[in-house]
Amino acid sequence: MARIVFPTSKRAAIWQAHERRCIYCTELITFADLDVDHIIPSHIKNQPEEFTKLLHEYELSNDFDIDGLLNLVPSHRHCNLQKKGQVLPKSRALHFLSIAENKHNKAYKIEQEHKEQLKKDKFSVILQVALEEGRISREELSSLVSGYAKSRNMFEVLTTLPFVDSELKGLVSSYDVDLLYDRPILPRLHGLDKLTMARSILSKEEKIEVRTCREWAEAVLDGYDALSTYDIKEEAFFKRVYALIVALAQAKVPKHNFISDQKATIANFDLLPVDLLPILSGEESREMERFKSDGVSISDLIAQERVKIISSSPQSLTLHYNYMGLYLNEILRADLNDDGVEDLLIGSYKWTLEGTFGAGSTKVLTRFGIDQAFVIVNDIELDVKKV
Ligand SMILES: [Zn+2]
């Protein structure tokens, strides 16, 4: 059965409208594991008599759009596979159709916002060019944009993300998830134009090459891991773009702001939680638990010379801890979990000071008050989880 590929903005709208939960098992779905499912299977269109009969039975109008929001719901891939395109028993079908109907207005509104964005997006391109050509300053841009961006759900990507055709930095909107998911990513360090991943099945190794975020996420779901130490390092970029897409799909303009308004940044190491520090061994993780229960801060560890700050810029920080390096940088600021409070999406890259190991991840930090430290937000799934 041919799978219909929906635009990412439509997928994001349906996913958001249903609070990111699977219609069939009600558990949370990660963006990579999201399937948009037809409640009434789309193949029934090819059997017009059956279709008309079914519409009549369900008391739906004859112009019911089988590919429309009233028939589309989010589900896990494996939950959707179990359904295998079959026509559900009537009571179950009606139950799911009524849920889709309840969520319709919300999904429609989100989808329209994405489309609206597409038309208005030229504005941000013009400003970006003006900034690059030095015709306006960053401060002027900020004040110009803040009012506009707030009304448009636009956010500034603070770190340059490398793609094959260009780099991404500056203003992006929720609609950009469409473009980002299928855009080839250029890993940085070793000049590779692809990532090699491998899995072993019945002790036979299978390899696959990925270039886009979608290919990478699907490979991870299929049980592939980055192959060499180089690939593991390069994978940090794929993780970063994936996390940005997931974050953007949910990003909202915050109502309360204890980061930007307070000029707090990732470089304020005295505000950072100790659990950002890199850990490799079980012994270190037990020590970390002690730090947390004793309220030990990064500043304390600096005083004890356990942590050494190597460099910092307004939106990044490099430090050494034990025998590891850690680089943190800001990617996006927005309300990412719909609690009204501004969050900070950051990239984290750790490596052994001697040796070849290096790996990246992404995290979300937030601040709940002007006299509060940063805390790690755990209710946003930024990783691709293997089923
Ligand atoms: Zn499910």
Residues whose N, C-alpha, C, O or C-beta is under 5 A from the ligand:
A	BS01	ZN	C22 Y24 C25 H76 C79
